[in-house]
Amino acid sequence: MAVSARRGAPLTLEEITSTALRLMDEGGVEGLSMRKLAAELDVNPMSLYHHVKSKERLLELICATAAARMDLPPDDGTPWQDQLRALGLAYHRHARAHPAMWTYVHNHPQIIADRGMELWEVLARILRLAGVQEADVRRTSDVLHAFVSGLIMFEVQGHIPDDPEEVDRTFDAAIDLIIHGVGGLG
């Protein structure tokens, strides 16, 4: 891997994606360009293309690795209800912290459809712990994702007062409904 004369250190994919995500947080998808990213990283813009083919591929990579930035519940014997609540809260915190990325993901459903993503694997594990039959895990996870994503979209669009306590109460109520509903499936 070539070292930039300006930087003095090799460029890493993690450094590229984390910096790109920060730029997205600051200026939305429109505020992210390969030139701006290169300037932030103190490299020639062409150096980025050794790691990612295009801005679109970079955006897909940022979205596909979102679960790595979440505090996903471990498989540690904690009751499934607590794990499902922790997963929902981690997803919600991440969506609120990175609204431009979250909106991009949901406007490009092919990204979220990747069932190899760690987020889907954790959700499937929790649903199995809850007693959801294997044949129903995919459908149940799709419904839960749609429910939580819809609530977050409702929140982002201002339909829930922008009072942090009200947002938390509303999301907690939604998680309680989800846990109750999933418990009825097992």
Secondary structure as UniProt FT lines:
FT   TURN            5..7
FT   HELIX           13..27
FT   HELIX           29..31
FT   HELIX           34..41
FT   HELIX           45..48
FT   TURN            49..51
FT   HELIX           55..64
FT   HELIX           66..69
FT   HELIX           80..97
FT   HELIX           99..107
FT   HELIX           109..112
FT   TURN            115..116
FT   HELIX           118..129
FT   TURN            130..131
FT   HELIX           134..156
FT   TURN            157..158
FT   HELIX           164..183
FT   TURN            184..185
//
